[in-house]
Amino acid sequence: MTNPLLSDWTQDFALPPFDRIKDDDFAPAFDAALAEARANVAAIADNPASPDFANVIEAMEQAEAKLDRVAGVFYNLAGADSTPVREALQRDLAPKLSAFSSEITNNAALFARIEAVWAARNGLAGEQLRVLELYRQMFIRAGAQLRGDAADRLTAVKARLAVLGTQFSQNLLADEREWFMEISEADLEGLPDFVIASARAAGSEKGVSGPVITLNRSLIVPFLQFSPRRALRQRAYEAWVARGENGNANDNRAIAAETLALREERAKLLGYASFADFKLEPEMAKTPQAVRDLLMRVWEPAKAKAIADAEVLEAMMHADGVNSALEAWDWRYYSEKRRKAEHDLDEAVLKPYLSLEAMLAAQFDCANRLFGLEFRALDVPLYHKDVRAWEVTRKGQHIAVFLGDYFARGSKRSGAWCSAMRSQKKLGGDVRPIVVNVCNFAKGEPALLSYDDARTLFHEFGHALHQMLSNVTYGFISGTSVARDFVELPSQLYEHWLEVPEVLEKHARHVDTGAPMPADMLKRLLAAGTYDQGFATVEFLASALVDLAFHEGAAPADPMAKQAEVLAELGLPHAIRMRHATPHFAHVFSGDGYSSGYYSYMWSEVMDADAFAAFEEAGDAFDPNVAARLERFILSAGGSQDAEALYTQFRGRMPGVEPLLKGRGLLDVA
């Protein structure tokens, strides 16, 4: 029988045949795809014809087509719907794929041909020159200029890092999957109906007759917000922040230490002073000092606001008769009480106006008004019963297939993300993307979102638009293939449309009655937009500054001690923890993506606040001229130019930090 991963995909839109793909198909498909890619690369390196852009760079762009196709399906499924077979294959593939990558970048004949094309680059321009420059940079940063023992050692280091990153992710998933806290019917006191329903659904998934609290963010956070039982809040919170740090087989502390040491060695082998210097060189920030300058510019006003808020919350707690210091498991509970008192906002009353269906309609409607996109639901085989699909069109032309996978389950890693099973490109034919948004919302009938959940939905859809509207020739620079501290601009920018009053007036309708959100509730919701931003900013910055400290000097032998040292120097308020402590800091340790780069969210926020101001200055959140510029210079351009050049073409200049501080309500304390 033909392996469905290797045969032609004849379904509509050339979607993967999910109904025919079995776990056992992946290993042989990877073997065949790797063999084909190796042969293609060897043919490029050994080509007797004079090297030129077409027979080197364009040939490389197409050399791994089958491998990209197989990997695009596998890694999406491995993250969103893991199985023991998939996890075992991930562990097996990590060193294999790392070795293959090193084979390519260590291929002296291939690099010599790239250098020859680079030497003759005067005839190239636009995308071709940009792609050539990035290919050459990729090879050099991967060690193509190293020889002998140094080259061999770098190959070994990268292979080991790939193994460690996979193990870190799987350990974290195992801790999240295995822990749950059974609660009694009496323990449901004070919890809104939506939390009770989610706890019962989680109990059913865990095979327990009663309700449980799991480590899924969409369940544990509202539990921490609403449960009056302080001891239970403490137990749940401490389990949540101890993921990867439990002294069991899933403990990630040794993995983090080894990872940091190997990253430092990698940077030194390539001639950099530190891993942060190496990692930030191609980013917008360029240097660790530039990152630190931005983060510290925001840290002081954020900390001042958080300390002031902590005093208010502790006084509320003392008024309840709890005569001890405010702790991390108290913050959300008393902050929710304060929000209700000061803004008359009760999340239990608010959530029925923010159903998943209503917010999906809102995100699609905004995309239609801004970019003319239309969304048609598809009935096609998908990889899980919870996944949904839409065809995306514009003026009758097919643009993309969009998949949404929105509900938490034990087989899905935590968090939210956007990925592409297939990226847009024009080389070799007009290839349209398959884009996936993955979230971890609590399942319900119907599913109701918090306002933060709704922001997450819009955030990930901003990434999806970056993929769907991509309009470049080469897959190497398609969609989100941009500087790490630029990639969050489209996602964070799209969140702003959730705050546009007319969007909520139209779409925030009660799930049972269909009535629009009352005008006074909408006004209070938007007025509370900067509520508790001292807390949110401090917990983010603490993580970003620890990440930077890990990578800008000598690798710490004990990352947990280094983490504690950094937080003490910052004066982190007692009742606030890092958003992601080291043993579960997947952004930084599950792979290289955000290592020394967690700051990227804030770097991009400087731009997203300024970018939305362009619409405000035009007097219309849906101004067609500004939207057209946004698509032309940001969303469709991918990595076709340097990120700063793209933003400057859109806005005319680069922004300062003031819009960010204003957007977070911190300007008055800066």
Secondary structure by P-SEA (a helix, b strand, c coil): ccccccccccccccccccccccccccaaaaaaaaaaaaaaaaaaaaccccccccccaaaaaacaaaaaaaaaaaaaaaaccccaaaaaaaaaaaaaaaaaaaaaaacaaaaaaaaaaaaaccccccaaaaaaaaaaaaaaaaccccccaaaaaaaaaaaaaaaaaaaaaaaaaaaaacbbbbbcccccccccaaaaaaaaaaaaaacccbbbbccccccaaaaaaccccaaaaaaaaaaaaaccccccccccaaaaaaaaaaaaaaaaaaccccaaaaaacccccccaaaaaaaaaaaaaaaaaaaaaaaaaaaaaaaaacccccccccaaaaaaaaaaaaaccccaaaaaaaccaaaaaaaaaaaaaaacbbbbbbbbcccccccbbbbbbbccccccbbbbbbccccccccccccccccbbbbccccbbbbbbbbbbbccccccccccaaaaaaaaaaaaaaaaaaaccccccccccccccccccaaaaaaaacccccaaaaacccccccccccccaaaaaaaaaacccaaaaaaaaaaaaaaaaaaaccccccccaaaaaaaaaaaaccccccccccccccccccccccccccccaaaaaaaaaaaaaaaaaaaacccccaaaaaaaaaccccccccccaaaaaaaaccccccaaaaaaaacccccc
